[in-house]
Amino acid sequence: MLRDITIGQYYQTDSVIHRLDPRVKLAGTLLFIVSLFFFQNIGGYLAAALFLALVIRLSKVPFRYIVRGMRAILFVLLITVTFNLFLTPGRTLVELFGGHVRITYEGLKMAFFIALRLAFLIVGSSIMTLTTTPNHLTDGLERALRPLKVFKAPVHEVAMMMSIALRFIPLLLEETDKIMKAQMARGADFESGNLIQRAKAMVPILVPLFICAFRRAADLAMAMEARCYRGGEGRTKMKPLVYGRADYLAYFLLAVYTVGSIFIGRL
Amino acid sequence: MGIIRALDVVYEYLKRDDDGNVTGSIRAVDGVSLDVAPGDFIAILGHNGSGKSTLAKHMNAILTPTEGCVWVDGKDTRSEEEVWDIRRSAGMVFQNPDNQIIGQVVEEDVGFGPENMGVPTKEIWERVEESLKAVGIYELRKASPNKLSGGQKQRVSIAGVLAMHPKCIVLDEPTAMLDPNGRKEVIRAVRALNDVEGITIILITHYMEEIVHADKVFVMDHGEIAMQGTPREIFSQVEKLKELRLDVPQVTLLAYELQQRGVALPDGILTIEELVEEIGRLKECQS
């Protein structure tokens, strides 16, 4: 079940979206997310859905693969929706338990929009990580944030840390799975009991997981040093970032989408 | 002078109690001297805790000796300025492939070393291509390392080191976590590098089968070099190897036991073919 989480994973294939400059994809993701927060009617969300569908289609990542990643955040989604549904004041639609709990028209609308917004947000950002290798992503971030170097911000270091963290997500998930199975084989129970009991049962997983993560980190640091890694100074790039015609076109389409969808969304 | 030279190397770990006070020290490496000629295939053998991995880390300036000296390609590993030159001339492959692959695509990982060295972009691509071809995984260049088998991952690691154009590659138990097929793949790749490219290889292992083709073998025990010589010389001393808690290859052991029972076989038989040949010769003599 843990391996189903596709957020932050790379999906290996060759597509227009995969070949785009990571800076375009970063800017695109950011603009897309920002645009979501401007929408006040269904039109905006329709535009966003259309745009997302187009990008997914172009990226050649199977839709099922993306949806599988969504299951991991289903719980968060449900909680948010429930809260919005029951706790928004306004015109009453349904009254339950003698008027103590009620669903309002505004609440329904709000819950619906919040759910859409969250889902789009996750899908939108996972498209970026699914189509960009972490190294590429880091390169993009590093280039995009380069101006911050003036303020002595450790841009390269932070970018490198992020890309390594991303690479280790599947490994650590695998490790968690292994530890859970090893403990289940010895009678550990993760499935029964209330929420607190279940959370308590997780502690024995976290301890070995942390130790394992630290050990891996130490090994990796040594391996990187052995391969002459010494920070960003004097480093060359195997895949330097150069904008091509497709990238400029993508920027143009992004601008059209952003302006267009916000315009529609606020009509 | 050899490409790697160690003189009376001592390395001490400090033992600490829970409060971080030093309670004593362990000598992981104790007075080791060795000299590796360019182009050699060297094997370092030893059971767990014999100090072989600690010694290996000295050859790449990851550790520096407490006492004594290590020179890599004529450079002292203790000099801060030359550390990067040393790591460039002596590449290192570690045991766990998952913990040394940085890229999420094979070719990006192989390019990591040259990138760090400041090699121009065009040349990085050439180096990546030639390295991947040298270890026979060029067709996997676009794959994700997570999807590869252990043997393939370890060959990616070797390619990553190879792309830095080292004179010497130190492999610290590269096959310890692999299945028999993976082990064969890796050893074959390593031997090819030695034969074809003439790169000096230092292979650290506890699998006896892997050292059969080495030019010279060092056996370590308690931080010291207990035995050294050609594989044949080492394997002819079956009793001593058993004392050092090392397993002799089955063929060698069989030949040794036959010899003990009075069959006239020579010392230190290393391969099945050799044994078959010798037994054939014996039969001819008898008839």
Contacts between the chains, C-beta under 8 A, distances in Angstrom:
chain1	res1	chain2	res2	distance
A	10	B	104	5.5
A	10	B	105	7.8
A	10	B	144	6.6
A	12	B	105	7.7
A	12	B	142	6.9
A	12	B	143	6.9
A	12	B	144	5.7
A	133	B	103	7.6
A	133	B	104	5.0
A	133	B	105	5.3
A	133	B	108	6.4
A	134	B	104	5.1
A	135	B	103	5.6
A	135	B	104	6.5
A	135	B	105	7.4
A	135	B	108	4.8
A	163	B	104	8.0
A	164	B	102	7.0
A	166	B	104	7.6
A	167	B	102	7.2
A	167	B	103	7.8
A	167	B	104	5.3
A	170	B	146	5.7
A	171	B	98	5.9
A	171	B	146	7.4
A	216	B	98	7.5
A	216	B	99	5.2
A	219	B	94	6.8
A	219	B	96	6.3
A	219	B	99	3.7
A	219	B	100	7.0
A	220	B	99	5.3
A	220	B	100	6.8
A	220	B	102	7.3
A	222	B	62	6.1
A	222	B	94	7.4
A	223	B	92	7.9
A	223	B	94	5.7
A	223	B	99	6.5
A	223	B	100	3.6
A	223	B	102	7.6
A	224	B	102	6.4
A	224	B	112	8.0
A	225	B	62	6.8
A	225	B	87	7.4
A	226	B	60	5.5
A	226	B	62	6.2
A	226	B	87	6.0
A	226	B	91	7.3
A	226	B	92	4.4
A	226	B	94	7.7
A	227	B	87	7.4
A	227	B	91	7.5
A	227	B	112	6.0
A	227	B	113	4.3
A	227	B	116	6.2
A	227	B	160	6.6
A	227	B	161	7.1
A	227	B	164	6.8
A	228	B	84	5.5
A	228	B	87	5.2
A	228	B	88	6.1
A	228	B	113	6.2
A	228	B	116	4.3
A	228	B	117	5.5
A	228	B	164	7.0
A	229	B	112	7.5
A	229	B	116	4.9
A	230	B	84	7.0
A	230	B	116	6.9
A	234	B	118	4.8
A	235	B	115	5.6
A	235	B	116	6.0
A	235	B	118	6.5
A	236	B	114	7.6
A	236	B	115	5.6
A	236	B	118	5.1
A	236	B	119	5.9
A	236	B	120	6.2
A	236	B	121	6.2
A	236	B	124	6.9
A	237	B	115	6.4
A	237	B	121	6.2
A	238	B	107	7.8
A	238	B	108	6.6
A	238	B	111	3.6
A	238	B	114	7.3
A	238	B	115	5.6
A	238	B	121	6.5
A	238	B	124	4.6
A	238	B	125	6.9
A	238	B	128	7.2
A	239	B	108	7.5
A	239	B	111	8.0
A	239	B	121	7.9
A	240	B	121	5.7
